[in-house]
Each structure stands twice: as C-alpha cells, then as structure tokens.
Amino acid sequence: EIVLTQSPGTLSLSPGERATLSCRASQSVSNNYLAWYQQKPGQAPRLLIYGASSRATGIPDRFSGSGSGTDFTLTISRLEPEDFAVYYCQPYDRSPPTFGQGTKLEI
Amino acid sequence: EVHLVESGGGLVQPGGSLRLSCAASGFPFSAYWMTWVRQAPGKGLEWVANIKQDGSEKYYVDSVKGRFTISRDNAKNSLYLQMNNLRAEDTAVYYCARDLHYTSGSLFQHWGQGTLVTVSS
C-alpha cells in the first residue's frame, strides 16, 4: 500500500508570504493523478488541485500544483488570511483511496 | 450547484447501530459514484466506502467490512451508510462526497458538511 508523507507537518507563515507544501509518495503516482484538498476548521475538505497541477473550479490562481512520479508540491504564491488551513494530498490512481496526514498552515 | 447534506449522526453506545443519510441535489445523482469519508476528532481523512452508480459495486475499508453497508436510492437522490456493531474508534465526522471514479481510483469533487457520530457509553 502506498505511503504518503506530507511535509512539513506545520508551516508557520504570514499573510503575503509564499507557502510551499510537499507530498511524497512511496510509489510512483500514475498519470499524475494527485489531488490536493484544503480543509478549514469546522468545514468540509474542498478540492483544490487535481492532475497534480490543474486548479478545480473557483480556485484562485495563487494556488498552483506541480510535480510528478513520487514528489509533488502545492504552492500558494501570496498567502491570504483565508488560506490558513490544513492541506491534504491524495493519489487517485489506485484503490483504496488514501490521504496524506496533512500539513497545517498557520499564521 | 452541487449540494450534499448529511444527516443521522448522533451519540450511540458501543455495539449499537446508526444509519447515515446524504441528500444530493444539483447534479444527476444516478450518474456518479458516491463515497463516505470520515475524520476522527483532531485526525486526518479516512476513506470508508464507495458505491457505483447502480449500486452493483461496493467497496469498504478493511476496518468496517462486515459492519457497515453503503447503499443508495437513485429515485430519492440519496446515499446511505448503515453502521452496525459500532466501536469507539468509529467516532468521527462522516462526510459524503461525489466520487469522480477512475478505472483505478477516486477523486472527490464535492463534499457535504459532515455529520458527527460519537460512540460512547
């Protein structure tokens, strides 16, 4: 079974700064079928990125995804106050579905 | 607009049962796989089960096999999760999600707001 390692566990930044979140998989993810989700406190997760680099509908362009194979990155170019949340990665090239343990982005 | 609304959560004793529901609207429900994902307090996301459009295929995480049953009623645009023999470790917020199912995996496009299940005596 694939193991996903997200780093760092917690990232402390300020509004306006750039955030770089990492997701490393123990096995290669086929077709770049890697998604990122954002979860704010008390809310449901929301799909941000699919196909490693495609933004979901309504997602601002300050969010970008990159990577392939086993190493993927979510970048938030200029942090807005509403971006402070937990971010999860999920490969969708295999079953059962699994999620990374999450990166908490805090002020 | 896609809308998913879960209900049926609550407090239940260990060994008890609960049935969760998810009412879907804003999309052709019968055209999509559907999924349940849960999140224990302070923890990450765990996929629980999913079901094919016509209900002919169902899959479960190992920890709930034989205890949970996923089902759907396309005429009512509703998804269900029957949970039996509940354990303390089943305590979580349960989310239903629209599942863009690929040949090998699932992408979760839309999520409900969740319903809390607490298993405790």
Chai-1 contact restraints between the chains, C-beta under 6 A:
chainA,res_idxA,chainB,res_idxB,connection_type,confidence,min_distance_angstrom,max_distance_angstrom,comment,restraint_id
A,A35,B,L107,contact,1.0,0.0,6.0,A-B,restraint_1
A,A44,B,Y95,contact,1.0,0.0,6.0,A-B,restraint_2
A,A44,B,W111,contact,1.0,0.0,6.0,A-B,restraint_3
A,A44,B,Q113,contact,1.0,0.0,6.0,A-B,restraint_4
A,A44,B,G114,contact,1.0,0.0,6.0,A-B,restraint_5
A,P45,B,W111,contact,1.0,0.0,6.0,A-B,restraint_6
A,L47,B,Q109,contact,1.0,0.0,6.0,A-B,restraint_7
A,Y50,B,L107,contact,1.0,0.0,6.0,A-B,restraint_8
A,Y88,B,L45,contact,1.0,0.0,6.0,A-B,restraint_9
A,Y92,B,G105,contact,1.0,0.0,6.0,A-B,restraint_10
A,Y92,B,S106,contact,1.0,0.0,6.0,A-B,restraint_11
A,Y92,B,L107,contact,1.0,0.0,6.0,A-B,restraint_12
A,D93,B,S104,contact,1.0,0.0,6.0,A-B,restraint_13
A,D93,B,G105,contact,1.0,0.0,6.0,A-B,restraint_14
A,R94,B,S104,contact,1.0,0.0,6.0,A-B,restraint_15
A,R94,B,G105,contact,1.0,0.0,6.0,A-B,restraint_16
A,S95,B,G105,contact,1.0,0.0,6.0,A-B,restraint_17
A,P96,B,W47,contact,1.0,0.0,6.0,A-B,restraint_18
A,P97,B,W47,contact,1.0,0.0,6.0,A-B,restraint_19
A,P97,B,S106,contact,1.0,0.0,6.0,A-B,restraint_20
A,F99,B,G44,contact,1.0,0.0,6.0,A-B,restraint_21
A,F99,B,L45,contact,1.0,0.0,6.0,A-B,restraint_22
A,Q101,B,G44,contact,1.0,0.0,6.0,A-B,restraint_23
A,G102,B,G44,contact,1.0,0.0,6.0,A-B,restraint_24
